[in-house]
Amino acid sequence: MYEKELTCPYCLEAITILLDMGSDYNSEIIEDCEVCCRPIEIKYSFDEDELIYFNYKKIEGNEF
């Protein structure tokens, strides 16, 4: 597992997520913010053990 810090796109709090390094080349997951509990769409890629792509965004319709 790979630990990655990001800023929640809803509440702007710093959070940490775990990424599976053994998953397919292009991975897409939904993780809930540990502070505000709203879902975040996360896309990432590893090449061997190196994170080569990481992007995340809000899921429309989940704003308060």
N, C-alpha and C positions, 0 to 999 in steps of 0.2 A: 504494500500500500504506500501511496505517496501523499504526504500532507501538504495541502495548499491553502494559503490564506487569501481571502477575498473580502470585498466590501459588499454587503447586501444591497442590491439595487432598489429595495423598498425602504428599509429603515436606516441604511447607510452605516450600520454597525459592522465592525470587523469580525469575521467568523472564519473558522477553519473547517475544511472538508477533507475527506479521504478519497483519493482516486485509485482505482484498481489498475495497477501497472500491467497486469496480465491480460487485460481485455483487448478486444480487436483494435486495429490501427486507428480507426475513427470511432470514438465512443461518444454517446449522448446519454446523459442521465438527468433526472429531476431530483433535486435535494431541497428540503425545507430549511429555511433559515432557522438557526437555533435560537434566535432572539425573537423574531416576529412571526415565525412559523409559516411564512408565505413561500410558495414554490419558486425555485430558481432553475432555469434550464441551463445546463452546463455541457459544453462540447469540448473534448480534449483528445489529444493524440500523444502517444509515446513512440519513440524510436529506440529500441532496446530499453535502456533504463532512463532515458532522457525525455522530459516533457518538451515536446516540440510545438504544440499548439494548445491554447487554452482560451476559451471565450465563454461568457455567461451573460444572461439577460433575464429580465422579468418575463413572466408569462402573462400576457394580456388578460385583463378581467379580474386580476387578483389584487388590485389596488383598493385601498379603503375609501 
